[in-house]
Amino acid sequence: VLEAAIDLRHNTQQRQAHHRKRSFLTTYHCLSIRIMSSQKVNVLMVGTGEYTTGYVGGAAADSDKGAGVVALTMFDMRRRNKVDRLGMCGVNGKKFPGIRSHMQRCIGDVYDGMDLTCETFPGDDEVDPKAYVAASDAFKAGDVAIIFTPDDTHFDIAMECVKKGMHVMVTKPVVQKLEHHIELANEARKKGVLVAVEVHKRLDPFYADARDRAGDLGNFQYMYAYMSQPKHQLDTFKAWAGKSSDISYYLNSH
């Protein structure tokens, strides 16, 4: 579905120029345009970790995402009149005072004109693994939910939002089981909403360049792919990787 939001039918030269200008932010921008090009979008962000806020273990993440990606993008899109109301949902509301201070320091104090107003769920004194139910209740059909949470929670959260008529974008892997994939797709079709998978690597210039040139390189007899990440990023996933979900779901989806 996300691929339908981005026009890839131009010629090779146009695609190369297009991809060089794009970044992680493009995925979210394209989804909002696809949904309602003439209206501001209300967005619920589900998940409060590194990719959403850049806040991990009480401090900025020690990675290239120290200021986060999703929240930063949403605040910027609101500055550009693409987004209106914003909400953020996690499990542990006690983290929100620290998250707000972190976002003010890394976003509000750095960029001009960034309104960091954001409703948060659950309350600052609450811990609620199902806070996404009340959070999605606070939004309406046609609004957008962006889900960046542990792999094993994607299906339940996405289904809750889809059943309420919200368009949904989920980080990869969208779900862990084929039957969940089918069920989610059927429900989205029934409700007439979009379910998109966030695949930002396809917009990285070196991947785009390889794809654009592949047709001129002849037939390949051998291909090797390798993915690595700094060991300290295990801190980001330690709360769930190998416990509630096998880390292979996350790694292999790349």
N, C-alpha and C positions, 0 to 999 in steps of 0.2 A: 504494500500500500504506500509506503514511504517513497518507493521508487516512482509511483504515479504522481507524487507531489513535486517531483523534480524532472524537468524536461531534459531527457538525455538523447533526443532525436536530432540535435544539431550535428554538424559535421565535425570531424576530428579537430580542426583548428579552433573552432568555436568552443568545443568542450575543454580543450587545454587552457584557453584563456579564462574560461568560466571557473574551472577548478582551482587555478592559481589564486583566484580572488576569494575563494571560499575558505571557511574554517569550521571549527566545531559548532559555531553559532548558526550556520546555515540550516541545519536540520530543523531546528525549532522554527525558524523564520518561514521556511517553506511549508511546514505543517499549518501554520496559522493562515497563510495566504490561501492554501488549498481549502480550508474550512470556511472561511468567511472573509473575502477580500475587502469588503466595504465596511466591516464592523470591527470594533475592538474586541479582542478575545479575553474572556475570563479564564484564568489558569490556576489549577490546583496542582502543586508540586508534592508528590508523595515520596518521602525519603529525605533525610536531612544530612546525609553523609558527604564524603569527599566530592563526589561528582556534582551534587546539588549545591552544597555550601562551601566546600573546601575545609570544613571544620572536622577534625579527627582527633580524638583523645584530648579534647580541651584546648587545642591549638590549631593553627593553620597546617594543612597537610604538607608534608615534606615531598612535594612533587610539583609538576607543572600546573597543578590544579589547586594551588593554595587559596585562590579566591573563589573556587568553585567554578562550575560551568552553567548548570541549569538556572540557578537563581540569578547569577550575573547576567545571563542572556535575557531572562524575563524582565529584569529591571531596565536593561537597555532597550528592549522592545517597547516597554511602557514609555520610556523617554521619547521614543520615535512614534508614539501614538498607535502602536500595533496591539498593545495589550492594555487592559484596564485593571480589573480587580485580581489580586494575587493571594493565594493561600498556600501554606506549607504544612505538611502533616508528617509527623514521626511517631515513634512509640513512646519515647521518654521526653515529656514536656519540660523536665528540669534542665534540659540542655539548651532550651531556647534563649535564656538570658545571655549565655555565652555565645550562641550563634549570632544573635543580634549585634553584640559588641564586635564580634569577628567581622561580620558583613559591613558594619559601619567603618571599621578600620581599613578593610581591604577593598571596599567598593565605594561607600559614601564619601570617605575622605580622599579618595583617589580620582574619581571621575566626576565631572561636572553634571549637575542636573539629574542625578539619580535619586528617585523617590524610592526608599526602601520599605515603604508601608506594606505590610504583609500579615494577613490573619494566620494564626498558628493553632494547630491542633495536635495533641490535647492541651489542656491548660498547663501553665508553667509549674504547677505543683502535682501534676498527674502523670501516671504511667499507664498507657492503654494500647496493647497490641492491635486493637481493632479501632483505633481512632479514625482510620480512613472511612469508616461507615458514617460517623457524624460529620466528618470533613466533606465527604461527597454529598451528604444531605444538604450542606450549606451552599452548594452550587446547583445549577439548573441544567436541564437538557440543552445541549448545544455548546456547553462549556468544554474545556479541555483539561484532561488529567495527564500529567507527565510522571511516570513511575520509575524511580531509581531506588530499588530496595533489594534485599537478598533474593536470590533466584527462586527459592521455594515459595515466596509470597506473591510473585507476579500474577499468577492466575486468579487468586481470590480477590486481590485489589482491582485488577483490570475488569473482572467480571462484575464486581460491585458497581464500578463506574459506568460500564457499558449498559448495564440494566437500568441505570438512571438516565440514559440517553446522552452520556458524555462521550466526546471523542477522546481517544486514548493513544498515548505514545509510551511504549515500554522499552526499557533498555534490553539488550540481548542477554541471554536467550529469553524470548517473550514468554515461553512456558517450558516446562520440563517433559511433559508427556504429550504424545500425539492426540490422545482423546481430549485433553484440555485445549489443545490448539484448535481442533475441530469444533468443540463446544463454544469456544470464544468467538471463532469466526462466524458460526451460525447465529449466535446472539447479536453480534455486531450487524450482521445482515438483516436480522429481524428488526433491530432498532434503527437501522439506517445511519449508522455512525462509522467513522473511520477507526481502525486499529492499526497503528503504525509501529514498526520496529526501528529503534535508533541505531543506525549503522554509520557512524561518523567517519570511520576509516576509509570508506569509499570516496570521501571528499579530500583526503590527504593528497597533496600534489604528486608525490612519488608513486602512490598506488594508481592514481588517475593516469599518470604518464605511462606506466607499464601497460595498463589496459588499452590506452589509446594506440600504443605502438605494437601491441601483440599481433595484430593482423598482418603486419609487415615483416614479422620475424620467422615465418615458416612454421612447420610442424615441430612441436616439442617432443622429445623422447624421454625427457626426465625433468621432473620438477621437485623442488625441495622447499618446504616452508618451515619457518622456525619463529617462535614467539618467546620473548623473555621480558621480565619485569624486575625492577629492583627488589631485593629480598625484603626491604623494610615495608613494602606495600602489603606484606602479609598482615601487618597491624590493622590495615583497613578491613580485611576480610575475616579476621580471626574470630569474630563473634558468631559467624555462621558457617564459614567454609570448613568442610569436613565434619560438620555437626548436623545442621539442618539441611545442608545441601552439599553435594560433591562439587569441589571447585572445578572439576572438568566441565561442568555445564557452562560455566563462565568462560573458561579458557578456550574450549573447543568451538564456542560460538564465534570466535574471532577468525 
